[in-house]
């Protein structure tokens, strides 16, 4: 009876270990595939499809830092549209003369970045500026929005 009990315990331990190994392998595959998929949507080519996707499910792309840096002339003062508590907003010119607003967040606004990406990527309303993309480059966090051609909401309500 003692030998059967040892065999049963060994079988339970071995099957539990095998189950955990399979679980971690599947988790790693899922996580790797998810990261690879998000990397695949980098760049501006995805932005061209945005207008056709706007009527469907909300769509936010991961943008390339170098593209956004060059589109804002390396974040020069002359491209600043406004400044706020969480950072500066720059005017950027992407491919095909597509103008967007790029918000460069301050170092201590990482939580606001995560909240904004999460909320605005799910919202879709004609009176709300759409979040087109985002970028994470080392400590720099960038958000890319539709550009309001007639100025900011504050300008519209209160004037210059």
N, CA, C and O atoms as a DFTB+ gen file, in Angstrom:
640 C
 N C O
     1  1       0.822      -1.184       0.000
     2  2       0.000       0.000       0.000
     3  2       0.872       1.256       0.000
     4  3       0.536       2.257      -0.633
     5  1       2.003       1.190       0.723
     6  2       2.911       2.324       0.822
     7  2       3.506       2.681      -0.543
     8  3       3.677       3.859      -0.857
     9  1       3.822       1.665      -1.353
    10  2       4.391       1.895      -2.683
    11  2       3.345       2.499      -3.612
    12  3       3.687       3.361      -4.422
    13  1       2.090       2.083      -3.529
    14  2       1.016       2.666      -4.346
    15  2       0.782       4.125      -3.979
    16  3       0.518       4.953      -4.851
    17  1       0.876       4.434      -2.720
    18  2       0.686       5.804      -2.264
    19  2       1.813       6.705      -2.787
    20  3       1.554       7.823      -3.233
    21  1       3.029       6.236      -2.736
    22  2       4.166       7.003      -3.269
    23  2       4.010       7.227      -4.766
    24  3       4.292       8.316      -5.265
    25  1       3.564       6.205      -5.480
    26  2       3.353       6.316      -6.921
    27  2       2.264       7.342      -7.221
    28  3       2.405       8.129      -8.157
    29  1       1.188       7.349      -6.450
    30  2       0.090       8.291      -6.630
    31  2       0.567       9.729      -6.374
    32  3       0.235      10.637      -7.136
    33  1       1.334       9.932      -5.316
    34  2       1.852      11.271      -5.014
    35  2       2.808      11.741      -6.115
    36  3       2.762      12.898      -6.535
    37  1       3.664      10.845      -6.573
    38  2       4.591      11.197      -7.664
    39  2       3.823      11.541      -8.930
    40  3       4.199      12.474      -9.640
    41  1       2.760      10.814      -9.227
    42  2       1.934      11.072     -10.413
    43  2       1.237      12.431     -10.299
    44  3       1.163      13.173     -11.278
    45  1       0.730      12.754      -9.119
    46  2       0.065      14.048      -8.910
    47  2       1.066      15.200      -9.059
    48  3       0.769      16.201      -9.712
    49  1       2.236      15.058      -8.459
    50  2       3.264      16.105      -8.553
    51  2       3.717      16.286     -10.002
    52  3       3.860      17.415     -10.469
    53  1       3.940      15.191     -10.706
    54  2       4.399      15.260     -12.099
    55  2       3.338      15.889     -12.994
    56  3       3.669      16.711     -13.849
    57  1       2.065      15.518     -12.817
    58  2       1.008      16.079     -13.669
    59  2       0.788      17.563     -13.360
    60  3       0.502      18.344     -14.268
    61  1       0.918      17.960     -12.088
    62  2       0.802      19.378     -11.728
    63  2       1.940      20.184     -12.350
    64  3       1.714      21.265     -12.895
    65  1       3.145      19.667     -12.267
    66  2       4.298      20.345     -12.861
    67  2       4.131      20.466     -14.377
    68  3       4.412      21.519     -14.951
    69  1       3.680      19.407     -15.016
    70  2       3.462      19.437     -16.467
    71  2       2.388      20.454     -16.831
    72  3       2.528      21.189     -17.808
    73  1       1.312      20.494     -16.043
    74  2       0.243      21.468     -16.275
    75  2       0.750      22.893     -16.165
    76  3       0.407      23.741     -16.989
    77  1       1.571      23.166     -15.147
    78  2       2.135      24.503     -14.986
    79  2       3.067      24.868     -16.137
    80  3       3.058      26.001     -16.618
    81  1       3.860      23.915     -16.568
    82  2       4.769      24.172     -17.698
    83  2       3.967      24.501     -18.952
    84  3       4.303      25.445     -19.667
    85  1       2.926      23.746     -19.226
    86  2       2.084      24.008     -20.406
    87  2       1.416      25.381     -20.277
    88  3       1.351      26.132     -21.251
    89  1       0.922      25.709     -19.084
    90  2       0.287      27.010     -18.866
    91  2       1.261      28.152     -19.163
    92  3       0.904      29.095     -19.869
    93  1       2.476      28.080     -18.638
    94  2       3.454      29.141     -18.860
    95  2       3.895      29.230     -20.316
    96  3       4.154      30.324     -20.817
    97  1       3.982      28.104     -20.992
    98  2       4.321      28.130     -22.420
    99  2       3.221      28.819     -23.207
   100  3       3.514      29.650     -24.067
   101  1       1.961      28.497     -22.934
   102  2       0.844      29.133     -23.635
   103  2       0.761      30.624     -23.304
   104  3       0.487      31.441     -24.184
   105  1       0.997      30.979     -22.042
   106  2       1.003      32.383     -21.652
   107  2       2.105      33.141     -22.384
   108  3       1.876      34.249     -22.870
   109  1       3.293      32.559     -22.468
   110  2       4.409      33.202     -23.152
   111  2       4.094      33.383     -24.639
   112  3       4.373      34.441     -25.203
   113  1       3.515      32.363     -25.279
   114  2       3.149      32.469     -26.700
   115  2       2.117      33.572     -26.895
   116  3       2.250      34.385     -27.811
   117  1       1.097      33.612     -26.053
   118  2       0.067      34.641     -26.153
   119  2       0.676      36.032     -25.985
   120  3       0.401      36.935     -26.775
   121  1       1.497      36.199     -24.959
   122  2       2.103      37.498     -24.684
   123  2       3.027      37.931     -25.824
   124  3       2.991      39.095     -26.224
   125  1       3.835      37.047     -26.345
   126  2       4.738      37.350     -27.447
   127  2       3.957      37.713     -28.704
   128  3       4.313      38.660     -29.406
   129  1       2.912      36.977     -28.985
   130  2       2.104      37.244     -30.170
   131  2       1.414      38.595     -30.052
   132  3       1.316      39.328     -31.036
   133  1       0.934      38.933     -28.851
   134  2       0.268      40.205     -28.638
   135  2       1.236      41.360     -28.823
   136  3       0.879      42.361     -29.444
   137  1       2.456      41.249     -28.299
   138  2       3.453      42.299     -28.486
   139  2       3.846      42.438     -29.947
   140  3       4.004      43.550     -30.451
   141  1       4.002      41.306     -30.626
   142  2       4.366      41.332     -32.042
   143  2       3.272      41.989     -32.873
   144  3       3.567      42.730     -33.810
   145  1       2.016      41.726     -32.538
   146  2       0.898      42.324     -33.262
   147  2       0.875      43.829     -33.076
   148  3       0.647      44.565     -34.036
   149  1       1.109      44.307     -31.846
   150  2       1.088      45.752     -31.629
   151  2       2.264      46.424     -32.330
   152  3       2.134      47.562     -32.782
   153  1       3.404      45.753     -32.429
   154  2       4.542      46.314     -33.154
   155  2       4.261      46.379     -34.644
   156  3       4.809      47.235     -35.339
   157  1       3.424      45.495     -35.142
   158  2       3.149      45.448     -36.571
   159  2       2.343      46.637     -37.048
   160  3       2.332      46.928     -38.244
   161  1       1.660      47.342     -36.137
   162  2       0.842      48.469     -36.556
   163  2       1.566      49.796     -36.438
   164  3       0.931      50.850     -36.491
   165  1       2.877      49.770     -36.280
   166  2       3.652      51.005     -36.204
   167  2       3.568      51.761     -37.519
   168  3       3.340      51.196     -38.588
   169  1       3.764      53.077     -37.385
   170  2       3.964      53.877     -38.583
   171  2       2.729      54.563     -39.094
   172  3       1.643      54.465     -38.521
   173  1       2.925      55.249     -40.173
   174  2       1.903      56.100     -40.730
   175  2       0.965      55.356     -41.672
   176  3      -0.162      55.803     -41.885
   177  1       1.391      54.249     -42.234
   178  2       0.533      53.534     -43.170
   179  2      -0.792      53.181     -42.528
   180  3      -1.811      53.103     -43.215
   181  1      -0.797      52.967     -41.226
   182  2      -2.030      52.664     -40.508
   183  2      -2.903      53.905     -40.420
   184  3      -4.130      53.810     -40.428
   185  1      -2.266      55.078     -40.334
   186  2      -3.020      56.324     -40.214
   187  2      -3.893      56.576     -41.431
   188  3      -4.972      57.155     -41.301
   189  1      -3.459      56.161     -42.595
   190  2      -4.249      56.369     -43.809
   191  2      -5.577      55.629     -43.735
   192  3      -6.577      56.073     -44.299
   193  1      -5.582      54.517     -43.049
   194  2      -6.793      53.714     -42.936
   195  2      -7.731      54.244     -41.864
   196  3      -8.869      53.785     -41.763
   197  1      -7.276      55.203     -41.059
   198  2      -8.049      55.642     -39.908
   199  2      -9.418      56.186     -40.300
   200  3     -10.420      55.837     -39.675
   201  1      -9.476      57.027     -41.315
   202  2     -10.754      57.635     -41.680
   203  2     -11.791      56.598     -42.082
   204  3     -12.974      56.767     -41.786
   205  1     -11.376      55.536     -42.745
   206  2     -12.337      54.499     -43.110
   207  2     -12.736      53.663     -41.895
   208  3     -13.832      53.105     -41.860
   209  1     -11.861      53.575     -40.907
   210  2     -12.163      52.787     -39.715
   211  2     -12.930      53.594     -38.671
   212  3     -13.458      53.025     -37.716
   213  1     -12.994      54.894     -38.841
   214  2     -13.590      55.753     -37.832
   215  2     -15.051      55.414     -37.573
   216  3     -15.532      55.559     -36.449
   217  1     -15.752      54.971     -38.591
   218  2     -17.153      54.639     -38.410
   219  2     -17.344      53.293     -37.727
   220  3     -18.437      52.988     -37.249
   221  1     -16.300      52.496     -37.679
   222  2     -16.357      51.188     -37.028
   223  2     -15.810      51.269     -35.614
   224  3     -15.875      52.307     -34.955
   225  1     -15.281      50.169     -35.177
   226  2     -14.684      50.047     -33.848
   227  2     -13.531      51.056     -33.689
   228  3     -12.764      51.264     -34.629
   229  1     -13.404      51.682     -32.512
   230  2     -12.299      52.625     -32.300
   231  2     -10.949      51.979     -32.579
   232  3     -10.742      50.792     -32.330
   233  1     -10.038      52.792     -33.102
   234  2      -8.752      52.267     -33.553
   235  2      -7.643      53.225     -33.139
   236  3      -7.667      54.397     -33.516
   237  1      -6.693      52.754     -32.388
   238  2      -5.562      53.571     -31.961
   239  2      -4.303      52.806     -32.307
   240  3      -4.173      51.631     -31.963
   241  1      -3.368      53.466     -32.991
   242  2      -2.160      52.755     -33.424
   243  2      -0.945      53.166     -32.612
   244  3      -0.873      54.266     -32.063
   245  1      -0.003      52.257     -32.557
   246  2       1.282      52.531     -31.948
   247  2       2.122      53.241     -32.997
   248  3       2.347      52.710     -34.084
   249  1       2.588      54.446     -32.669
   250  2       3.296      55.279     -33.632
   251  2       4.806      55.197     -33.399
   252  3       5.261      54.897     -32.295
   253  1       5.559      55.463     -34.442
   254  2       7.020      55.454     -34.394
   255  2       7.523      56.804     -33.890
   256  3       7.114      57.849     -34.397
   257  1       8.405      56.785     -32.897
   258  2       8.922      58.014     -32.293
   259  2       9.651      58.883     -33.318
   260  3       9.437      60.095     -33.361
   261  1      10.502      58.286     -34.134
   262  2      11.279      59.073     -35.109
   263  2      10.367      59.786     -36.097
   264  3      10.651      60.915     -36.497
   265  1       9.289      59.151     -36.489
   266  2       8.323      59.771     -37.400
   267  2       7.687      60.993     -36.745
   268  3       7.573      62.048     -37.369
   269  1       7.275      60.850     -35.494
   270  2       6.641      61.963     -34.790
   271  2       7.640      63.080     -34.486
   272  3       7.290      64.260     -34.521
   273  1       8.868      62.706     -34.193
   274  2       9.896      63.707     -33.927
   275  2      10.163      64.555     -35.169
   276  3      10.265      65.779     -35.080
   277  1      10.275      63.908     -36.316
   278  2      10.523      64.676     -37.537
   279  2       9.282      65.458     -37.972
   280  3       9.405      66.534     -38.557
   281  1       8.096      64.930     -37.694
   282  2       6.852      65.621     -38.060
   283  2       6.654      66.900     -37.255
   284  3       5.966      67.815     -37.707
   285  1       7.246      66.970     -36.073
   286  2       7.144      68.166     -35.231
   287  2       8.402      69.015     -35.287
   288  3       8.583      69.905     -34.455
   289  1       9.273      68.756     -36.251
   290  2      10.558      69.455     -36.363
   291  2      11.348      69.349     -35.055
   292  3      11.845      70.342     -34.523
   293  1      11.446      68.125     -34.563
   294  2      12.176      67.807     -33.328
   295  2      11.629      68.583     -32.123
   296  3      12.378      69.050     -31.266
   297  1      10.307      68.701     -32.091
   298  2       9.592      69.336     -30.981
   299  2      10.078      70.767     -30.745
   300  3      10.342      71.165     -29.611
   301  1      10.189      71.524     -31.822
   302  2      10.645      72.913     -31.726
   303  2       9.548      73.791     -31.136
   304  3       8.360      73.488     -31.248
   305  1       9.966      74.877     -30.511
   306  2       9.054      75.839     -29.898
   307  2       8.043      76.390     -30.905
   308  3       6.897      76.670     -30.554
   309  1       8.478      76.542     -32.161
   310  2       7.595      77.132     -33.172
   311  2       6.403      76.237     -33.489
   312  3       5.414      76.708     -34.052
   313  1       6.480      74.971     -33.143
   314  2       5.397      74.029     -33.434
   315  2       4.435      73.852     -32.261
   316  3       3.483      73.079     -32.365
   317  1       4.662      74.554     -31.145
   318  2       3.806      74.398     -29.967
   319  2       2.450      75.056     -30.220
   320  3       2.367      76.229     -30.585
   321  1       1.393      74.274     -30.015
   322  2       0.027      74.782     -30.125
   323  2      -0.488      75.251     -28.771
   324  3      -1.296      76.176     -28.688
   325  1      -0.014      74.610     -27.720
   326  2      -0.449      74.981     -26.377
   327  2       0.313      74.196     -25.335
   328  3       0.949      73.182     -25.625
   329  1       0.232      74.693     -24.108
   330  2       0.882      74.028     -22.990
   331  2      -0.134      73.851     -21.880
   332  3      -0.974      74.718     -21.638
   333  1      -0.044      72.721     -21.217
   334  2      -0.947      72.448     -20.114
   335  2      -0.209      71.827     -18.958
   336  3       1.020      71.753     -18.954
   337  1      -0.964      71.384     -17.982
   338  2      -0.395      70.804     -16.777
   339  2       0.371      69.518     -17.073
   340  3       1.369      69.227     -16.414
   341  1      -0.091      68.738     -18.068
   342  2       0.508      67.439     -18.345
   343  2       1.539      67.474     -19.461
   344  3       2.153      66.446     -19.745
   345  1       1.756      68.629     -20.114
   346  2       2.763      68.706     -21.156
   347  2       2.411      69.682     -22.254
   348  3       1.464      70.460     -22.136
   349  1       3.190      69.632     -23.332
   350  2       3.006      70.515     -24.484
   351  2       2.305      69.781     -25.618
   352  3       2.430      68.566     -25.764
   353  1       1.561      70.548     -26.421
   354  2       0.921      70.004     -27.611
   355  2       1.567      70.662     -28.818
   356  3       1.636      71.888     -28.909
   357  1       2.039      69.840     -29.743
   358  2       2.738      70.307     -30.940
   359  2       1.914      70.019     -32.186
   360  3       1.168      69.042     -32.246
   361  1       2.062      70.877     -33.163
   362  2       1.474      70.627     -34.471
   363  2       2.456      69.765     -35.248
   364  3       3.657      70.035     -35.258
   365  1       1.943      68.726     -35.899
   366  2       2.808      67.812     -36.652
   367  2       2.229      67.591     -38.039
   368  3       1.014      67.502     -38.219
   369  1       3.121      67.505     -39.013
   370  2       2.721      67.244     -40.392
   371  2       3.256      65.863     -40.772
   372  3       4.465      65.653     -40.865
   373  1       2.338      64.934     -40.988
   374  2       2.700      63.580     -41.369
   375  2       2.655      63.438     -42.878
   376  3       2.476      64.420     -43.598
   377  1       2.815      62.223     -43.350
   378  2       2.750      61.952     -44.791
   379  2       1.430      62.437     -45.375
   380  3       0.437      62.569     -44.659
   381  1       1.423      62.697     -46.656
   382  2       0.222      63.113     -47.386
   383  2      -0.423      64.377     -46.802
   384  3      -1.642      64.539     -46.856
   385  1       0.413      65.277     -46.239
   386  2      -0.063      66.540     -45.665
   387  2      -1.150      66.344     -44.615
   388  3      -2.072      67.154     -44.515
   389  1      -1.048      65.298     -43.849
   390  2      -1.980      65.040     -42.757
   391  2      -1.453      65.736     -41.507
   392  3      -0.371      65.409     -41.020
   393  1      -2.223      66.701     -40.988
   394  2      -1.823      67.432     -39.795
   395  2      -2.492      66.820     -38.574
   396  3      -3.682      66.508     -38.588
   397  1      -1.705      66.655     -37.520
   398  2      -2.198      66.099     -36.266
   399  2      -1.632      66.918     -35.112
   400  3      -0.715      67.720     -35.290
   401  1      -2.190      66.702     -33.938
   402  2      -1.668      67.315     -32.716
   403  2      -0.969      66.226     -31.922
   404  3      -1.523      65.146     -31.714
   405  1       0.255      66.512     -31.476
   406  2       1.035      65.550     -30.702
   407  2       1.251      66.118     -29.310
   408  3       1.877      67.166     -29.147
   409  1       0.733      65.423     -28.309
   410  2       0.913      65.847     -26.919
   411  2       2.097      65.095     -26.333
   412  3       2.101      63.867     -26.252
   413  1       3.108      65.869     -25.922
   414  2       4.294      65.291     -25.286
   415  2       4.121      65.458     -23.782
   416  3       4.169      66.571     -23.259
   417  1       3.921      64.346     -23.098
   418  2       3.610      64.395     -21.679
   419  2       4.855      64.557     -20.821
   420  3       5.951      64.148     -21.205
   421  1       4.669      65.155     -19.663
   422  2       5.770      65.300     -18.717
   423  2       6.072      63.952     -18.074
   424  3       5.258      63.031     -18.138
   425  1       7.230      63.842     -17.461
   426  2       7.686      62.588     -16.857
   427  2       6.732      62.084     -15.774
   428  3       6.542      60.875     -15.637
   429  1       6.137      62.983     -15.012
   430  2       5.303      62.561     -13.890
   431  2       3.836      62.371     -14.268
   432  3       2.985      62.321     -13.380
   433  1       3.517      62.266     -15.545
   434  2       2.122      62.081     -15.950
   435  2       1.904      60.729     -16.630
   436  3       1.085      60.618     -17.542
   437  1       2.628      59.708     -16.191
   438  2       2.508      58.381     -16.794
   439  2       1.120      57.796     -16.548
   440  3       0.549      57.172     -17.442
   441  1       0.574      57.987     -15.359
   442  2      -0.767      57.476     -15.039
   443  2      -1.803      58.150     -15.938
   444  3      -2.722      57.487     -16.418
   445  1      -1.668      59.444     -16.170
   446  2      -2.593      60.170     -17.043
   447  2      -2.498      59.645     -18.472
   448  3      -3.506      59.549     -19.171
   449  1      -1.274      59.304     -18.907
   450  2      -1.064      58.733     -20.238
   451  2      -1.853      57.432     -20.383
   452  3      -2.597      57.252     -21.347
   453  1      -1.687      56.542     -19.432
   454  2      -2.384      55.254     -19.490
   455  2      -3.899      55.442     -19.484
   456  3      -4.615      54.780     -20.236
   457  1      -4.383      56.348     -18.634
   458  2      -5.817      56.600     -18.542
   459  2      -6.348      57.180     -19.843
   460  3      -7.401      56.767     -20.328
   461  1      -5.624      58.132     -20.403
   462  2      -6.068      58.781     -21.635
   463  2      -6.121      57.798     -22.809
   464  3      -7.079      57.800     -23.582
   465  1      -5.099      56.967     -22.938
   466  2      -5.089      55.971     -24.020
   467  2      -6.254      55.010     -23.837
   468  3      -6.966      54.701     -24.792
   469  1      -6.447      54.545     -22.627
   470  2      -7.514      53.573     -22.373
   471  2      -8.891      54.159     -22.643
   472  3      -9.707      53.532     -23.319
   473  1      -9.161      55.352     -22.125
   474  2     -10.490      55.944     -22.267
   475  2     -10.760      56.448     -23.682
   476  3     -11.801      56.144     -24.264
   477  1      -9.815      57.222     -24.236
   478  2     -10.069      57.817     -25.543
   479  2     -10.043      56.807     -26.680
   480  3     -10.632      57.052     -27.733
   481  1      -9.375      55.682     -26.489
   482  2      -9.398      54.666     -27.541
   483  2     -10.749      53.967     -27.594
   484  3     -11.071      53.328     -28.596
   485  1     -11.537      54.073     -26.546
   486  2     -12.856      53.450     -26.516
   487  2     -13.972      54.425     -26.866
   488  3     -15.057      54.007     -27.270
   489  1     -13.713      55.725     -26.715
   490  2     -14.739      56.736     -26.992
   491  2     -14.819      57.047     -28.475
   492  3     -13.817      57.066     -29.190
   493  1     -16.043      57.289     -28.908
   494  2     -16.242      57.687     -30.287
   495  2     -17.472      58.582     -30.330
   496  3     -18.598      58.124     -30.140
   497  1     -17.237      59.868     -30.582
   498  2     -18.323      60.838     -30.621
   499  2     -17.900      61.963     -31.552
   500  3     -16.733      62.354     -31.554
   501  1     -18.821      62.487     -32.337
   502  2     -18.441      63.540     -33.298
   503  2     -17.940      64.826     -32.641
   504  3     -17.250      65.611     -33.291
   505  1     -18.269      65.061     -31.372
   506  2     -17.843      66.278     -30.692
   507  2     -16.606      66.088     -29.824
   508  3     -16.217      67.001     -29.096
   509  1     -15.993      64.927     -29.892
   510  2     -14.785      64.664     -29.124
   511  2     -13.639      64.388     -30.086
   512  3     -13.775      63.591     -31.015
   513  1     -12.518      65.046     -29.860
   514  2     -11.322      64.823     -30.679
   515  2     -10.906      63.364     -30.528
   516  3     -10.870      62.835     -29.417
   517  1     -10.601      62.727     -31.627
   518  2     -10.220      61.319     -31.603
   519  2      -8.730      61.161     -31.319
   520  3      -7.895      61.926     -31.804
   521  1      -8.430      60.152     -30.524
   522  2      -7.044      59.754     -30.298
   523  2      -6.664      58.835     -31.448
   524  3      -7.263      57.775     -31.627
   525  1      -5.665      59.242     -32.230
   526  2      -5.259      58.465     -33.402
   527  2      -4.162      57.461     -33.079
   528  3      -4.102      56.386     -33.676
   529  1      -3.286      57.814     -32.125
   530  2      -2.179      56.926     -31.824
   531  2      -1.438      57.362     -30.587
   532  3      -1.751      58.381     -29.973
   533  1      -0.456      56.572     -30.239
   534  2       0.382      56.868     -29.088
   535  2       1.780      56.343     -29.347
   536  3       1.996      55.536     -30.251
   537  1       2.731      56.809     -28.542
   538  2       4.122      56.392     -28.685
   539  2       4.764      56.345     -27.309
   540  3       4.592      57.253     -26.496
   541  1       5.500      55.281     -27.062
   542  2       6.295      55.158     -25.851
   543  2       7.738      54.977     -26.302
   544  3       8.077      53.989     -26.953
   545  1       8.582      55.941     -25.948
   546  2       9.992      55.900     -26.341
   547  2      10.825      56.197     -25.103
   548  3      10.910      57.347     -24.673
   549  1      11.427      55.190     -24.540
   550  2      12.123      55.230     -23.244
   551  2      11.223      55.927     -22.217
   552  3      10.186      55.371     -21.856
   553  1      11.575      57.106     -21.741
   554  2      10.749      57.798     -20.742
   555  2       9.737      58.759     -21.373
   556  3       8.935      59.357     -20.656
   557  1       9.760      58.915     -22.683
   558  2       8.890      59.862     -23.367
   559  2       7.567      59.200     -23.723
   560  3       7.534      58.083     -24.238
   561  1       6.467      59.914     -23.437
   562  2       5.128      59.440     -23.774
   563  2       4.477      60.476     -24.680
   564  3       4.412      61.657     -24.341
   565  1       3.993      60.022     -25.839
   566  2       3.354      60.917     -26.806
   567  2       1.959      60.409     -27.130
   568  3       1.735      59.205     -27.249
   569  1       1.026      61.338     -27.272
   570  2      -0.331      61.030     -27.713
   571  2      -0.594      61.798     -28.999
   572  3      -0.260      62.979     -29.092
   573  1      -1.187      61.144     -29.989
   574  2      -1.443      61.765     -31.292
   575  2      -2.955      61.885     -31.477
   576  3      -3.684      60.893     -31.436
   577  1      -3.410      63.136     -31.684
   578  2      -4.832      63.435     -31.814
   579  2      -5.145      64.025     -33.185
   580  3      -4.255      64.461     -33.916
   581  1      -6.431      64.025     -33.509
   582  2      -6.896      64.805     -34.643
   583  2      -6.580      66.263     -34.339
   584  3      -6.589      66.671     -33.178
   585  1      -6.305      67.041     -35.359
   586  2      -5.998      68.450     -35.160
   587  2      -7.264      69.270     -35.336
   588  3      -7.953      69.150     -36.349
   589  1      -7.570      70.107     -34.346
   590  2      -8.694      71.040     -34.471
   591  2      -8.212      72.207     -35.322
   592  3      -7.346      72.972     -34.897
   593  1      -8.758      72.343     -36.498
   594  2      -8.272      73.362     -37.435
   595  2      -8.645      74.777     -37.020
   596  3      -7.996      75.729     -37.452
   597  1      -9.669      74.941     -36.196
   598  2     -10.086      76.279     -35.781
   599  2      -9.593      76.630     -34.384
   600  3     -10.185      77.481     -33.721
   601  1      -8.528      75.994     -33.928
   602  2      -7.979      76.281     -32.614
   603  2      -8.530      75.336     -31.553
   604  3      -9.295      74.418     -31.848
   605  1      -8.128      75.579     -30.329
   606  2      -8.541      74.711     -29.226
   607  2      -9.954      75.046     -28.770
   608  3     -10.526      76.058     -29.176
   609  1     -10.509      74.187     -27.925
   610  2     -11.825      74.423     -27.352
   611  2     -11.806      75.702     -26.508
   612  3     -12.763      76.476     -26.526
   613  1     -10.726      75.915     -25.778
   614  2     -10.608      77.115     -24.962
   615  2     -10.625      78.373     -25.843
   616  3     -11.261      79.367     -25.492
   617  1      -9.934      78.329     -26.974
   618  2      -9.940      79.473     -27.900
   619  2     -11.341      79.720     -28.453
   620  3     -11.772      80.865     -28.584
   621  1     -12.046      78.640     -28.774
   622  2     -13.397      78.766     -29.314
   623  2     -14.342      79.373     -28.274
   624  3     -15.213      80.170     -28.624
   625  1     -14.184      79.011     -27.019
   626  2     -15.086      79.492     -25.965
   627  2     -14.709      80.875     -25.451
   628  3     -15.587      81.703     -25.210
   629  1     -13.401      81.138     -25.278
   630  2     -12.967      82.352     -24.614
   631  2     -12.176      83.319     -25.495
   632  3     -11.859      84.424     -25.054
   633  1     -11.856      82.934     -26.712
   634  2     -11.041      83.765     -27.580
   635  2      -9.576      83.610     -27.245
   636  3      -9.210      82.866     -26.335
   637  1      -8.722      84.328     -27.999
   638  2      -7.274      84.200     -27.768
   639  2      -6.934      84.725     -26.419
   640  3      -5.767      84.710     -26.027
